[in-house]
Amino acid sequence: MPDSKGNTPSIGWTFKKGIFSPPPLTEDELEKNNEKAIAANSAMKQLLMEEASKEISIFQDAVDLDMAKDEEALALPKWKKYRVLLSRVDANVAEPVSWPEKP
């Protein structure tokens, strides 16, 4: 039977003040969770870098060819700054990452 938070207990769980709690994670489980978090952070950084590079490439082409609209010319340095800030983010951590804000 689930507790007040919807947790359904199994062997090894504890019950306190109407709430079931799972047993602590093993070292192997903690390590696997950390590896998954690092992989997710690294994948997100790669995705964001690719997005920024794509935007910069298009805006840079427009500027180089004197075809840029005003908003494109203004967006280019903002996207470049974003990409630099993004490149400085350490994604090789298991903790949640604070990503820079997109322009």
PDB file as gemmi writes it, atoms N, CA and C in Angstrom:
CRYST1    1.000    1.000    1.000  90.00  90.00  90.00 P 1                      
ATOM      1  N   MET A   1       0.846  -1.179   0.000  1.00  0.00           N  
ATOM      2  CA  MET A   1       0.000   0.000   0.000  1.00  0.00           C  
ATOM      3  C   MET A   1       0.894   1.246   0.000  1.00  0.00           C  
ATOM      4  N   PRO A   2       0.674   2.192  -0.901  1.00  0.00           N  
ATOM      5  CA  PRO A   2       1.486   3.418  -0.957  1.00  0.00           C  
ATOM      6  C   PRO A   2       1.267   4.314   0.264  1.00  0.00           C  
ATOM      7  N   ASP A   3       2.292   5.121   0.573  1.00  0.00           N  
ATOM      8  CA  ASP A   3       2.163   6.080   1.670  1.00  0.00           C  
ATOM      9  C   ASP A   3       1.512   7.361   1.158  1.00  0.00           C  
ATOM     10  N   SER A   4       1.520   8.404   1.995  1.00  0.00           N  
ATOM     11  CA  SER A   4       0.854   9.663   1.643  1.00  0.00           C  
ATOM     12  C   SER A   4       1.506  10.370   0.456  1.00  0.00           C  
ATOM     13  N   LYS A   5       2.750  10.006   0.125  1.00  0.00           N  
ATOM     14  CA  LYS A   5       3.438  10.621  -1.020  1.00  0.00           C  
ATOM     15  C   LYS A   5       3.436   9.710  -2.244  1.00  0.00           C  
ATOM     16  N   GLY A   6       2.757   8.578  -2.143  1.00  0.00           N  
ATOM     17  CA  GLY A   6       2.662   7.669  -3.277  1.00  0.00           C  
ATOM     18  C   GLY A   6       3.782   6.651  -3.363  1.00  0.00           C  
ATOM     19  N   ASN A   7       4.675   6.613  -2.365  1.00  0.00           N  
ATOM     20  CA  ASN A   7       5.768   5.644  -2.364  1.00  0.00           C  
ATOM     21  C   ASN A   7       5.229   4.263  -2.014  1.00  0.00           C  
ATOM     22  N   THR A   8       5.597   3.265  -2.799  1.00  0.00           N  
ATOM     23  CA  THR A   8       5.228   1.890  -2.504  1.00  0.00           C  
ATOM     24  C   THR A   8       6.472   1.189  -1.981  1.00  0.00           C  
ATOM     25  N   PRO A   9       6.447   0.752  -0.728  1.00  0.00           N  
ATOM     26  CA  PRO A   9       7.648   0.180  -0.112  1.00  0.00           C  
ATOM     27  C   PRO A   9       7.949  -1.229  -0.606  1.00  0.00           C  
ATOM     28  N   SER A  10       9.195  -1.610  -0.382  1.00  0.00           N  
ATOM     29  CA  SER A  10       9.618  -2.988  -0.611  1.00  0.00           C  
ATOM     30  C   SER A  10      10.623  -3.330   0.485  1.00  0.00           C  
ATOM     31  N   ILE A  11      11.225  -4.480   0.382  1.00  0.00           N  
ATOM     32  CA  ILE A  11      12.153  -4.938   1.417  1.00  0.00           C  
ATOM     33  C   ILE A  11      13.280  -3.928   1.590  1.00  0.00           C  
ATOM     34  N   GLY A  12      13.596  -3.588   2.840  1.00  0.00           N  
ATOM     35  CA  GLY A  12      14.683  -2.671   3.150  1.00  0.00           C  
ATOM     36  C   GLY A  12      14.233  -1.237   3.377  1.00  0.00           C  
ATOM     37  N   TRP A  13      12.992  -0.918   3.069  1.00  0.00           N  
ATOM     38  CA  TRP A  13      12.479   0.437   3.256  1.00  0.00           C  
ATOM     39  C   TRP A  13      12.183   0.679   4.731  1.00  0.00           C  
ATOM     40  N   THR A  14      12.204   1.945   5.136  1.00  0.00           N  
ATOM     41  CA  THR A  14      11.846   2.329   6.501  1.00  0.00           C  
ATOM     42  C   THR A  14      10.560   3.150   6.464  1.00  0.00           C  
ATOM     43  N   PHE A  15       9.899   3.199   7.617  1.00  0.00           N  
ATOM     44  CA  PHE A  15       8.641   3.943   7.732  1.00  0.00           C  
ATOM     45  C   PHE A  15       8.758   4.884   8.921  1.00  0.00           C  
ATOM     46  N   LYS A  16       8.553   6.194   8.659  1.00  0.00           N  
ATOM     47  CA  LYS A  16       8.649   7.174   9.732  1.00  0.00           C  
ATOM     48  C   LYS A  16       7.667   8.302   9.453  1.00  0.00           C  
ATOM     49  N   LYS A  17       6.856   8.610  10.439  1.00  0.00           N  
ATOM     50  CA  LYS A  17       5.875   9.699  10.353  1.00  0.00           C  
ATOM     51  C   LYS A  17       4.993   9.585   9.107  1.00  0.00           C  
ATOM     52  N   GLY A  18       4.559   8.369   8.818  1.00  0.00           N  
ATOM     53  CA  GLY A  18       3.633   8.159   7.715  1.00  0.00           C  
ATOM     54  C   GLY A  18       4.260   8.127   6.337  1.00  0.00           C  
ATOM     55  N   ILE A  19       5.593   8.114   6.274  1.00  0.00           N  
ATOM     56  CA  ILE A  19       6.276   8.151   4.976  1.00  0.00           C  
ATOM     57  C   ILE A  19       7.283   7.006   4.888  1.00  0.00           C  
ATOM     58  N   PHE A  20       7.248   6.295   3.755  1.00  0.00           N  
ATOM     59  CA  PHE A  20       8.225   5.251   3.483  1.00  0.00           C  
ATOM     60  C   PHE A  20       9.452   5.873   2.824  1.00  0.00           C  
ATOM     61  N   SER A  21      10.633   5.384   3.209  1.00  0.00           N  
ATOM     62  CA  SER A  21      11.888   5.858   2.615  1.00  0.00           C  
ATOM     63  C   SER A  21      12.688   4.664   2.122  1.00  0.00           C  
ATOM     64  N   PRO A  22      13.277   4.782   0.928  1.00  0.00           N  
ATOM     65  CA  PRO A  22      14.075   3.667   0.412  1.00  0.00           C  
ATOM     66  C   PRO A  22      15.397   3.564   1.171  1.00  0.00           C  
ATOM     67  N   PRO A  23      16.031   2.413   1.086  1.00  0.00           N  
ATOM     68  CA  PRO A  23      17.344   2.285   1.720  1.00  0.00           C  
ATOM     69  C   PRO A  23      18.354   3.172   0.997  1.00  0.00           C  
ATOM     70  N   PRO A  24      19.442   3.534   1.680  1.00  0.00           N  
ATOM     71  CA  PRO A  24      20.459   4.363   1.019  1.00  0.00           C  
ATOM     72  C   PRO A  24      21.054   3.622  -0.180  1.00  0.00           C  
ATOM     73  N   LEU A  25      21.502   4.395  -1.156  1.00  0.00           N  
ATOM     74  CA  LEU A  25      22.109   3.813  -2.351  1.00  0.00           C  
ATOM     75  C   LEU A  25      23.471   3.211  -2.016  1.00  0.00           C  
ATOM     76  N   THR A  26      23.825   2.157  -2.728  1.00  0.00           N  
ATOM     77  CA  THR A  26      25.148   1.562  -2.563  1.00  0.00           C  
ATOM     78  C   THR A  26      26.172   2.430  -3.287  1.00  0.00           C  
ATOM     79  N   GLU A  27      27.442   2.170  -3.040  1.00  0.00           N  
ATOM     80  CA  GLU A  27      28.506   2.914  -3.724  1.00  0.00           C  
ATOM     81  C   GLU A  27      28.398   2.744  -5.241  1.00  0.00           C  
ATOM     82  N   ASP A  28      28.113   1.521  -5.682  1.00  0.00           N  
ATOM     83  CA  ASP A  28      27.966   1.274  -7.124  1.00  0.00           C  
ATOM     84  C   ASP A  28      26.796   2.057  -7.706  1.00  0.00           C  
ATOM     85  N   GLU A  29      25.675   2.093  -6.985  1.00  0.00           N  
ATOM     86  CA  GLU A  29      24.504   2.839  -7.457  1.00  0.00           C  
ATOM     87  C   GLU A  29      24.798   4.332  -7.514  1.00  0.00           C  
ATOM     88  N   LEU A  30      25.493   4.835  -6.487  1.00  0.00           N  
ATOM     89  CA  LEU A  30      25.865   6.252  -6.486  1.00  0.00           C  
ATOM     90  C   LEU A  30      26.780   6.583  -7.661  1.00  0.00           C  
ATOM     91  N   GLU A  31      27.748   5.706  -7.914  1.00  0.00           N  
ATOM     92  CA  GLU A  31      28.684   5.930  -9.022  1.00  0.00           C  
ATOM     93  C   GLU A  31      27.957   5.910 -10.368  1.00  0.00           C  
ATOM     94  N   LYS A  32      27.042   4.963 -10.546  1.00  0.00           N  
ATOM     95  CA  LYS A  32      26.273   4.893 -11.796  1.00  0.00           C  
ATOM     96  C   LYS A  32      25.402   6.135 -11.970  1.00  0.00           C  
ATOM     97  N   ASN A  33      24.776   6.586 -10.882  1.00  0.00           N  
ATOM     98  CA  ASN A  33      23.961   7.803 -10.952  1.00  0.00           C  
ATOM     99  C   ASN A  33      24.814   9.011 -11.333  1.00  0.00           C  
ATOM    100  N   ASN A  34      26.011   9.102 -10.747  1.00  0.00           N  
ATOM    101  CA  ASN A  34      26.920  10.208 -11.071  1.00  0.00           C  
ATOM    102  C   ASN A  34      27.355  10.150 -12.534  1.00  0.00           C  
ATOM    103  N   GLU A  35      27.673   8.953 -13.015  1.00  0.00           N  
ATOM    104  CA  GLU A  35      28.076   8.798 -14.417  1.00  0.00           C  
ATOM    105  C   GLU A  35      26.951   9.219 -15.360  1.00  0.00           C  
ATOM    106  N   LYS A  36      25.716   8.844 -15.026  1.00  0.00           N  
ATOM    107  CA  LYS A  36      24.565   9.228 -15.855  1.00  0.00           C  
ATOM    108  C   LYS A  36      24.375  10.744 -15.851  1.00  0.00           C  
ATOM    109  N   ALA A  37      24.529  11.358 -14.681  1.00  0.00           N  
ATOM    110  CA  ALA A  37      24.362  12.815 -14.581  1.00  0.00           C  
ATOM    111  C   ALA A  37      25.443  13.543 -15.378  1.00  0.00           C  
ATOM    112  N   ILE A  38      26.677  13.078 -15.283  1.00  0.00           N  
ATOM    113  CA  ILE A  38      27.777  13.691 -16.039  1.00  0.00           C  
ATOM    114  C   ILE A  38      27.531  13.532 -17.540  1.00  0.00           C  
ATOM    115  N   ALA A  39      27.098  12.354 -17.956  1.00  0.00           N  
ATOM    116  CA  ALA A  39      26.816  12.122 -19.377  1.00  0.00           C  
ATOM    117  C   ALA A  39      25.690  13.031 -19.861  1.00  0.00           C  
ATOM    118  N   ALA A  40      24.661  13.202 -19.035  1.00  0.00           N  
ATOM    119  CA  ALA A  40      23.541  14.078 -19.413  1.00  0.00           C  
ATOM    120  C   ALA A  40      23.998  15.527 -19.512  1.00  0.00           C  
ATOM    121  N   ASN A  41      24.815  15.975 -18.560  1.00  0.00           N  
ATOM    122  CA  ASN A  41      25.333  17.350 -18.603  1.00  0.00           C  
ATOM    123  C   ASN A  41      26.211  17.570 -19.833  1.00  0.00           C  
ATOM    124  N   SER A  42      27.063  16.604 -20.135  1.00  0.00           N  
ATOM    125  CA  SER A  42      27.947  16.722 -21.300  1.00  0.00           C  
ATOM    126  C   SER A  42      27.150  16.735 -22.600  1.00  0.00           C  
ATOM    127  N   ALA A  43      26.125  15.896 -22.673  1.00  0.00           N  
ATOM    128  CA  ALA A  43      25.278  15.862 -23.873  1.00  0.00           C  
ATOM    129  C   ALA A  43      24.534  17.178 -24.045  1.00  0.00           C  
ATOM    130  N   MET A  44      24.052  17.736 -22.944  1.00  0.00           N  
ATOM    131  CA  MET A  44      23.341  19.016 -23.020  1.00  0.00           C  
ATOM    132  C   MET A  44      24.280  20.121 -23.476  1.00  0.00           C  
ATOM    133  N   LYS A  45      25.504  20.135 -22.956  1.00  0.00           N  
ATOM    134  CA  LYS A  45      26.460  21.155 -23.371  1.00  0.00           C  
ATOM    135  C   LYS A  45      26.746  21.032 -24.865  1.00  0.00           C  
ATOM    136  N   GLN A  46      26.943  19.821 -25.342  1.00  0.00           N  
ATOM    137  CA  GLN A  46      27.206  19.600 -26.766  1.00  0.00           C  
ATOM    138  C   GLN A  46      26.034  20.089 -27.611  1.00  0.00           C  
ATOM    139  N   LEU A  47      24.820  19.783 -27.188  1.00  0.00           N  
ATOM    140  CA  LEU A  47      23.624  20.210 -27.916  1.00  0.00           C  
ATOM    141  C   LEU A  47      23.520  21.735 -27.962  1.00  0.00           C  
ATOM    142  N   LEU A  48      23.759  22.380 -26.821  1.00  0.00           N  
ATOM    143  CA  LEU A  48      23.688  23.841 -26.760  1.00  0.00           C  
ATOM    144  C   LEU A  48      24.792  24.491 -27.593  1.00  0.00           C  
ATOM    145  N   MET A  49      25.997  23.902 -27.570  1.00  0.00           N  
ATOM    146  CA  MET A  49      27.093  24.436 -28.384  1.00  0.00           C  
ATOM    147  C   MET A  49      26.777  24.319 -29.876  1.00  0.00           C  
ATOM    148  N   GLU A  50      26.197  23.201 -30.274  1.00  0.00           N  
ATOM    149  CA  GLU A  50      25.829  23.022 -31.682  1.00  0.00           C  
ATOM    150  C   GLU A  50      24.772  24.040 -32.098  1.00  0.00           C  
ATOM    151  N   GLU A  51      23.799  24.261 -31.236  1.00  0.00           N  
ATOM    152  CA  GLU A  51      22.753  25.241 -31.531  1.00  0.00           C  
ATOM    153  C   GLU A  51      23.352  26.640 -31.675  1.00  0.00           C  
ATOM    154  N   ALA A  52      24.225  27.011 -30.743  1.00  0.00           N  
ATOM    155  CA  ALA A  52      24.847  28.338 -30.795  1.00  0.00           C  
ATOM    156  C   ALA A  52      25.701  28.484 -32.054  1.00  0.00           C  
ATOM    157  N   SER A  53      26.469  27.470 -32.378  1.00  0.00           N  
ATOM    158  CA  SER A  53      27.326  27.528 -33.570  1.00  0.00           C  
ATOM    159  C   SER A  53      26.503  27.662 -34.842  1.00  0.00           C  
ATOM    160  N   LYS A  54      25.379  26.982 -34.894  1.00  0.00           N  
ATOM    161  CA  LYS A  54      24.500  27.085 -36.066  1.00  0.00           C  
ATOM    162  C   LYS A  54      23.968  28.509 -36.214  1.00  0.00           C  
ATOM    163  N   GLU A  55      23.499  29.084 -35.114  1.00  0.00           N  
ATOM    164  CA  GLU A  55      22.985  30.460 -35.147  1.00  0.00           C  
ATOM    165  C   GLU A  55      24.084  31.438 -35.563  1.00  0.00           C  
ATOM    166  N   ILE A  56      25.256  31.286 -34.963  1.00  0.00           N  
ATOM    167  CA  ILE A  56      26.376  32.185 -35.263  1.00  0.00           C  
ATOM    168  C   ILE A  56      26.770  32.069 -36.730  1.00  0.00           C  
ATOM    169  N   SER A  57      26.828  30.863 -37.233  1.00  0.00           N  
ATOM    170  CA  SER A  57      27.221  30.644 -38.625  1.00  0.00           C  
ATOM    171  C   SER A  57      26.304  31.386 -39.594  1.00  0.00           C  
ATOM    172  N   ILE A  58      25.015  31.281 -39.368  1.00  0.00           N  
ATOM    173  CA  ILE A  58      24.057  31.951 -40.259  1.00  0.00           C  
ATOM    174  C   ILE A  58      24.180  33.466 -40.142  1.00  0.00           C  
ATOM    175  N   PHE A  59      24.217  33.965 -38.902  1.00  0.00           N  
ATOM    176  CA  PHE A  59      24.327  35.416 -38.712  1.00  0.00           C  
ATOM    177  C   PHE A  59      25.645  35.946 -39.261  1.00  0.00           C  
ATOM    178  N   GLN A  60      26.731  35.192 -39.069  1.00  0.00           N  
ATOM    179  CA  GLN A  60      28.037  35.626 -39.553  1.00  0.00           C  
ATOM    180  C   GLN A  60      28.058  35.681 -41.079  1.00  0.00           C  
ATOM    181  N   ASP A  61      27.448  34.701 -41.713  1.00  0.00           N  
ATOM    182  CA  ASP A  61      27.359  34.726 -43.181  1.00  0.00           C  
ATOM    183  C   ASP A  61      26.622  35.972 -43.655  1.00  0.00           C  
ATOM    184  N   ALA A  62      25.512  36.280 -43.015  1.00  0.00           N  
ATOM    185  CA  ALA A  62      24.730  37.455 -43.411  1.00  0.00           C  
ATOM    186  C   ALA A  62      25.543  38.733 -43.239  1.00  0.00           C  
ATOM    187  N   VAL A  63      26.291  38.828 -42.136  1.00  0.00           N  
ATOM    188  CA  VAL A  63      27.123  40.013 -41.894  1.00  0.00           C  
ATOM    189  C   VAL A  63      28.257  40.075 -42.917  1.00  0.00           C  
ATOM    190  N   ASP A  64      28.953  38.955 -43.129  1.00  0.00           N  
ATOM    191  CA  ASP A  64      30.079  38.923 -44.068  1.00  0.00           C  
ATOM    192  C   ASP A  64      29.668  39.307 -45.486  1.00  0.00           C  
ATOM    193  N   LEU A  65      28.462  38.964 -45.862  1.00  0.00           N  
ATOM    194  CA  LEU A  65      27.981  39.235 -47.221  1.00  0.00           C  
ATOM    195  C   LEU A  65      27.186  40.535 -47.316  1.00  0.00           C  
ATOM    196  N   ASP A  66      27.248  41.331 -46.264  1.00  0.00           N  
ATOM    197  CA  ASP A  66      26.491  42.592 -46.198  1.00  0.00           C  
ATOM    198  C   ASP A  66      25.009  42.384 -46.501  1.00  0.00           C  
ATOM    199  N   MET A  67      24.470  41.276 -45.996  1.00  0.00           N  
ATOM    200  CA  MET A  67      23.057  40.954 -46.195  1.00  0.00           C  
ATOM    201  C   MET A  67      22.283  40.939 -44.881  1.00  0.00           C  
ATOM    202  N   ALA A  68      22.962  41.279 -43.784  1.00  0.00           N  
ATOM    203  CA  ALA A  68      22.344  41.146 -42.466  1.00  0.00           C  
ATOM    204  C   ALA A  68      21.282  42.206 -42.230  1.00  0.00           C  
ATOM    205  N   LYS A  69      20.165  41.748 -41.693  1.00  0.00           N  
ATOM    206  CA  LYS A  69      19.148  42.677 -41.214  1.00  0.00           C  
ATOM    207  C   LYS A  69      19.660  43.228 -39.889  1.00  0.00           C  
ATOM    208  N   ASP A  70      19.094  44.333 -39.446  1.00  0.00           N  
ATOM    209  CA  ASP A  70      19.551  44.948 -38.195  1.00  0.00           C  
ATOM    210  C   ASP A  70      19.512  43.959 -37.037  1.00  0.00           C  
ATOM    211  N   GLU A  71      18.415  43.202 -36.916  1.00  0.00           N  
ATOM    212  CA  GLU A  71      18.286  42.271 -35.789  1.00  0.00           C  
ATOM    213  C   GLU A  71      19.303  41.136 -35.876  1.00  0.00           C  
ATOM    214  N   GLU A  72      19.698  40.756 -37.088  1.00  0.00           N  
ATOM    215  CA  GLU A  72      20.721  39.720 -37.243  1.00  0.00           C  
ATOM    216  C   GLU A  72      22.089  40.251 -36.834  1.00  0.00           C  
ATOM    217  N   ALA A  73      22.390  41.468 -37.233  1.00  0.00           N  
ATOM    218  CA  ALA A  73      23.674  42.080 -36.863  1.00  0.00           C  
ATOM    219  C   ALA A  73      23.768  42.270 -35.354  1.00  0.00           C  
ATOM    220  N   LEU A  74      22.652  42.584 -34.717  1.00  0.00           N  
ATOM    221  CA  LEU A  74      22.644  42.753 -33.262  1.00  0.00           C  
ATOM    222  C   LEU A  74      22.707  41.410 -32.535  1.00  0.00           C  
ATOM    223  N   ALA A  75      22.148  40.385 -33.140  1.00  0.00           N  
ATOM    224  CA  ALA A  75      22.123  39.065 -32.502  1.00  0.00           C  
ATOM    225  C   ALA A  75      23.483  38.382 -32.527  1.00  0.00           C  
ATOM    226  N   LEU A  76      24.286  38.652 -33.546  1.00  0.00           N  
ATOM    227  CA  LEU A  76      25.564  37.956 -33.707  1.00  0.00           C  
ATOM    228  C   LEU A  76      26.472  38.062 -32.480  1.00  0.00           C  
ATOM    229  N   PRO A  77      26.793  39.249 -31.971  1.00  0.00           N  
ATOM    230  CA  PRO A  77      27.680  39.297 -30.800  1.00  0.00           C  
ATOM    231  C   PRO A  77      27.051  38.676 -29.550  1.00  0.00           C  
ATOM    232  N   LYS A  78      25.733  38.722 -29.456  1.00  0.00           N  
ATOM    233  CA  LYS A  78      25.068  38.102 -28.296  1.00  0.00           C  
ATOM    234  C   LYS A  78      25.233  36.589 -28.325  1.00  0.00           C  
ATOM    235  N   TRP A  79      25.067  36.000 -29.510  1.00  0.00           N  
ATOM    236  CA  TRP A  79      25.242  34.558 -29.630  1.00  0.00           C  
ATOM    237  C   TRP A  79      26.704  34.166 -29.426  1.00  0.00           C  
ATOM    238  N   LYS A  80      27.637  34.995 -29.893  1.00  0.00           N  
ATOM    239  CA  LYS A  80      29.058  34.704 -29.682  1.00  0.00           C  
ATOM    240  C   LYS A  80      29.399  34.739 -28.193  1.00  0.00           C  
ATOM    241  N   LYS A  81      28.885  35.733 -27.503  1.00  0.00           N  
ATOM    242  CA  LYS A  81      29.128  35.826 -26.059  1.00  0.00           C  
ATOM    243  C   LYS A  81      28.537  34.613 -25.348  1.00  0.00           C  
ATOM    244  N   TYR A  82      27.334  34.232 -25.727  1.00  0.00           N  
ATOM    245  CA  TYR A  82      26.685  33.057 -25.148  1.00  0.00           C  
ATOM    246  C   TYR A  82      27.543  31.813 -25.356  1.00  0.00           C  
ATOM    247  N   ARG A  83      28.081  31.642 -26.569  1.00  0.00           N  
ATOM    248  CA  ARG A  83      28.897  30.464 -26.857  1.00  0.00           C  
ATOM    249  C   ARG A  83      30.173  30.457 -26.026  1.00  0.00           C  
ATOM    250  N   VAL A  84      30.780  31.617 -25.825  1.00  0.00           N  
ATOM    251  CA  VAL A  84      31.978  31.695 -24.976  1.00  0.00           C  
ATOM    252  C   VAL A  84      31.624  31.321 -23.539  1.00  0.00           C  
ATOM    253  N   LEU A  85      30.541  31.890 -23.024  1.00  0.00           N  
ATOM    254  CA  LEU A  85      30.116  31.565 -21.656  1.00  0.00           C  
ATOM    255  C   LEU A  85      29.805  30.075 -21.532  1.00  0.00           C  
ATOM    256  N   LEU A  86      29.164  29.528 -22.536  1.00  0.00           N  
ATOM    257  CA  LEU A  86      28.826  28.110 -22.539  1.00  0.00           C  
ATOM    258  C   LEU A  86      30.083  27.246 -22.553  1.00  0.00           C  
ATOM    259  N   SER A  87      31.090  27.667 -23.299  1.00  0.00           N  
ATOM    260  CA  SER A  87      32.334  26.895 -23.377  1.00  0.00           C  
ATOM    261  C   SER A  87      33.052  26.840 -22.032  1.00  0.00           C  
ATOM    262  N   ARG A  88      32.786  27.791 -21.179  1.00  0.00           N  
ATOM    263  CA  ARG A  88      33.432  27.847 -19.862  1.00  0.00           C  
ATOM    264  C   ARG A  88      32.693  27.040 -18.798  1.00  0.00           C  
ATOM    265  N   VAL A  89      31.529  26.527 -19.132  1.00  0.00           N  
ATOM    266  CA  VAL A  89      30.755  25.728 -18.180  1.00  0.00           C  
ATOM    267  C   VAL A  89      31.393  24.352 -18.047  1.00  0.00           C  
ATOM    268  N   ASP A  90      31.638  23.936 -16.810  1.00  0.00           N  
ATOM    269  CA  ASP A  90      32.168  22.600 -16.553  1.00  0.00           C  
ATOM    270  C   ASP A  90      30.992  21.632 -16.479  1.00  0.00           C  
ATOM    271  N   ALA A  91      30.817  20.845 -17.518  1.00  0.00           N  
ATOM    272  CA  ALA A  91      29.706  19.896 -17.572  1.00  0.00           C  
ATOM    273  C   ALA A  91      30.106  18.527 -17.035  1.00  0.00           C  
ATOM    274  N   ASN A  92      31.365  18.362 -16.660  1.00  0.00           N  
ATOM    275  CA  ASN A  92      31.845  17.082 -16.146  1.00  0.00           C  
ATOM    276  C   ASN A  92      31.637  16.969 -14.648  1.00  0.00           C  
ATOM    277  N   VAL A  93      30.434  17.317 -14.224  1.00  0.00           N  
ATOM    278  CA  VAL A  93      30.062  17.232 -12.817  1.00  0.00           C  
ATOM    279  C   VAL A  93      28.717  16.523 -12.724  1.00  0.00           C  
ATOM    280  N   ALA A  94      28.466  15.904 -11.585  1.00  0.00           N  
ATOM    281  CA  ALA A  94      27.210  15.186 -11.394  1.00  0.00           C  
ATOM    282  C   ALA A  94      26.093  16.110 -10.921  1.00  0.00           C  
ATOM    283  N   GLU A  95      26.462  17.274 -10.408  1.00  0.00           N  
ATOM    284  CA  GLU A  95      25.461  18.210  -9.903  1.00  0.00           C  
ATOM    285  C   GLU A  95      24.759  18.901 -11.070  1.00  0.00           C  
ATOM    286  N   PRO A  96      23.576  19.456 -10.815  1.00  0.00           N  
ATOM    287  CA  PRO A  96      22.917  20.244 -11.868  1.00  0.00           C  
ATOM    288  C   PRO A  96      23.798  21.420 -12.282  1.00  0.00           C  
ATOM    289  N   VAL A  97      23.799  21.714 -13.575  1.00  0.00           N  
ATOM    290  CA  VAL A  97      24.641  22.770 -14.132  1.00  0.00           C  
ATOM    291  C   VAL A  97      23.814  24.032 -14.312  1.00  0.00           C  
ATOM    292  N   SER A  98      24.431  25.169 -14.037  1.00  0.00           N  
ATOM    293  CA  SER A  98      23.794  26.461 -14.277  1.00  0.00           C  
ATOM    294  C   SER A  98      24.220  26.929 -15.669  1.00  0.00           C  
ATOM    295  N   TRP A  99      23.318  26.774 -16.634  1.00  0.00           N  
ATOM    296  CA  TRP A  99      23.626  27.139 -18.011  1.00  0.00           C  
ATOM    297  C   TRP A  99      23.422  28.627 -18.222  1.00  0.00           C  
ATOM    298  N   PRO A 100      24.243  29.254 -19.084  1.00  0.00           N  
ATOM    299  CA  PRO A 100      24.007  30.669 -19.401  1.00  0.00           C  
ATOM    300  C   PRO A 100      22.684  30.816 -20.156  1.00  0.00           C  
ATOM    301  N   GLU A 101      22.106  31.986 -20.058  1.00  0.00           N  
ATOM    302  CA  GLU A 101      20.827  32.246 -20.713  1.00  0.00           C  
ATOM    303  C   GLU A 101      21.047  32.491 -22.203  1.00  0.00           C  
ATOM    304  N   LYS A 102      20.200  31.865 -23.013  1.00  0.00           N  
ATOM    305  CA  LYS A 102      20.293  32.068 -24.467  1.00  0.00           C  
ATOM    306  C   LYS A 102      19.875  33.486 -24.823  1.00  0.00           C  
ATOM    307  N   PRO A 103      20.493  34.034 -25.874  1.00  0.00           N  
ATOM    308  CA  PRO A 103      20.089  35.381 -26.304  1.00  0.00           C  
ATOM    309  C   PRO A 103      18.674  35.387 -26.878  1.00  0.00           C  
TER     310      PRO A 103                                                      
END                                                                             
